[in-house]
Amino acid sequence: MIRVVLPAHLRILARVDGEVTVEAAQATQGAVLDALERRFPELAGTIRDHVTKQRRPFIRFFACGQDLSHDSPDAPLPGAVASGAEPFLIVGAIAGG
């Protein structure tokens, strides 16, 4: 099981409190996001574009103190995330001044 922490607005949309868990075929960003969208269909298109599957602007991915936002969706996640020891964080970035 992979632990996922969603930003507040996506937790409201998915009607969940706190972190969620998903079972992904592989421990990669793409597989985790696919599993998340299968479990919570209302999130489809909010984190990634429906067609291109590219990360939406102002959405960032973090794990184990590392920014994974620009990593390939097929790159393996850190071992601590794959084992469930650490969560995969989806964060809404803030812009402006």
C-alpha positions as CSV (number, residue, x, y, z in Angstrom):
1,M,0.0,0.0,0.0
2,I,1.2,3.5,-0.9
3,R,0.2,6.3,1.4
4,V,-0.9,9.5,-0.4
5,V,-1.4,12.9,1.2
6,L,-3.7,15.2,-0.7
7,P,-4.1,19.0,-0.4
8,A,-7.2,20.2,1.4
9,H,-9.2,21.1,-1.7
10,L,-8.7,17.6,-3.2
11,R,-9.6,15.9,0.1
12,I,-12.9,17.8,0.1
13,L,-13.5,16.8,-3.6
14,A,-12.7,13.1,-2.8
15,R,-14.7,13.3,0.5
16,V,-11.8,12.0,2.6
17,D,-10.0,13.0,5.8
18,G,-6.3,12.8,6.1
19,E,-4.2,10.6,4.0
20,V,-5.4,7.8,1.7
21,T,-3.8,4.6,0.6
22,V,-3.7,3.0,-2.9
23,E,-2.5,-0.2,-4.4
24,A,-0.4,0.5,-7.4
25,A,0.9,-2.0,-9.9
26,Q,4.3,-0.3,-9.6
27,A,5.8,2.2,-7.3
28,T,6.0,5.1,-9.8
29,Q,4.3,8.5,-9.9
30,G,2.2,7.5,-12.9
31,A,1.0,4.2,-11.4
32,V,0.2,5.9,-8.1
33,L,-1.8,8.6,-9.8
34,D,-3.6,6.0,-12.0
35,A,-4.6,4.1,-8.8
36,L,-5.7,7.3,-7.1
37,E,-7.9,8.3,-10.0
38,R,-9.4,4.8,-10.1
39,R,-10.2,4.8,-6.4
40,F,-11.4,8.5,-6.5
41,P,-12.8,9.1,-10.0
42,E,-13.8,12.7,-9.0
43,L,-10.0,13.5,-8.9
44,A,-9.5,12.6,-12.6
45,G,-8.3,15.7,-14.4
46,T,-7.5,17.7,-11.2
47,I,-4.0,16.5,-10.7
48,R,-3.1,15.6,-14.3
49,D,-4.5,16.6,-17.7
50,H,-7.1,14.1,-18.9
51,V,-5.5,13.5,-22.3
52,T,-1.7,14.1,-21.9
53,K,-1.5,12.9,-18.2
54,Q,0.9,15.8,-17.6
55,R,1.0,17.3,-14.1
56,R,-1.3,20.4,-13.8
57,P,0.3,23.8,-13.2
58,F,0.5,24.6,-9.5
59,I,0.5,20.9,-8.4
60,R,3.8,19.6,-7.0
61,F,4.8,16.1,-5.9
62,F,7.1,15.4,-2.9
63,A,8.4,12.3,-1.1
64,C,11.2,11.8,1.5
65,G,12.0,15.5,1.5
66,Q,12.6,15.6,-2.3
67,D,10.7,17.5,-5.0
68,L,9.6,14.8,-7.5
69,S,7.5,17.2,-9.6
70,H,9.8,17.1,-12.7
71,D,10.7,13.4,-12.5
72,S,9.4,11.1,-15.2
73,P,6.1,9.5,-14.3
74,D,7.8,6.2,-14.9
75,A,10.7,6.8,-12.5
76,P,10.6,4.6,-9.4
77,L,9.5,6.3,-6.2
78,P,11.8,6.2,-3.2
79,G,11.9,2.9,-1.4
80,A,10.4,4.4,1.8
81,V,7.3,5.4,-0.2
82,A,7.0,2.0,-2.0
83,S,7.1,0.3,1.4
84,G,4.5,2.6,3.0
85,A,7.0,4.1,5.5
86,E,6.7,7.5,4.0
87,P,3.8,9.2,2.1
88,F,3.7,10.5,-1.4
89,L,2.7,14.2,-1.0
90,I,0.6,16.0,-3.6
91,V,0.8,19.7,-2.8
92,G,-1.0,22.7,-4.3
93,A,1.7,25.3,-5.1
94,I,1.0,28.9,-4.3
95,A,1.9,31.7,-6.6
96,G,1.6,35.5,-6.5
97,G,3.1,38.2,-4.3
